[in-house]
Amino acid sequence: MPRPEPAAPTAAGHLFALLLHLLPHHLLGRLVHVVTRSEWPPLKDRLIRQVISRFRVDLSTALEPDPAAYPSFNAFFTRALRPDARPVDAAPDAVCCPADGEVSEAGVVTDGRLIQAKGWDYTLLELLGGDARLAADFDAGAYATIYLSPRDYHRVHMPLGGRLRRMVHVPGRLYSVNHLTTATLPRLFARNERVISVFDTDVGPMAVILVGATFVGSMDTVWAGTVTPAHRRAIVWDQAPPEPVVLERGAEMGRFNMGSTVILLFARDRVRWSDVLRPGEAVRLGERIGSVLAPTT
């Protein structure tokens, strides 16, 4: 089936895309990194109050509901939830949502391509940093893209239990990943900086991809700490980790130090998505978003 033609961007869309191209992405990321980690009360308290007000952030489920108790804006942004706030679906065949957010797209990799937004797509190979062997693991497999807005919980958890096979940091730009940019900038998720974590699970390989964005030049994993930005990089493994990393379904695996996007990949005929995974639908950490079809043999 031929792919639909991209919708023609508006004049405002063209202007916005041009401004994004001209921005010094990584410089801005470094500046934001410093500001968001400031522990000066007048600055950090004002930033926290503004975000709570503008984005209607709900702190009732936070482990620490008092905004003033956070030592920095980044500590607030990456806040923990109460243990009972996001129950993980306990059904053996459940694939659980990795984060709070909104579904951008979900489906099956077709002809080696994933949909970014209506009319825009990009290749699995470029998303995975040009690794043809890794791309073969997920060819014709299920994918889902979930956008985290500034109001959302920003820790990412395991959809299924698995053992870490490898982690790859792919350098790139830091374009915004909001609705306007996904509809305006082609190949957005394959151009932005990202951290690819590949796990071996009972149903075959699973990739959890953290995609950076404007002001999101810093992503963490629970086994390596801060992976980006480059000048603060901790450990980047492009092969098997030095120590085994085994995480259960629902366990935290990483976090964004501002909002961004998570992309999930599964092997062919291993996972079927639920009806909830429609573009624009809100999803919450721990809820069922799909079902396991078959274990590996």
Summary of the structure (lengths in Angstrom):
residues: 297
radius of gyration: 18.5
end to end distance: 32.0
largest distance: 58.2
contacts: 960
relative contact order: 0.20
helix: 23%
strand: 31%
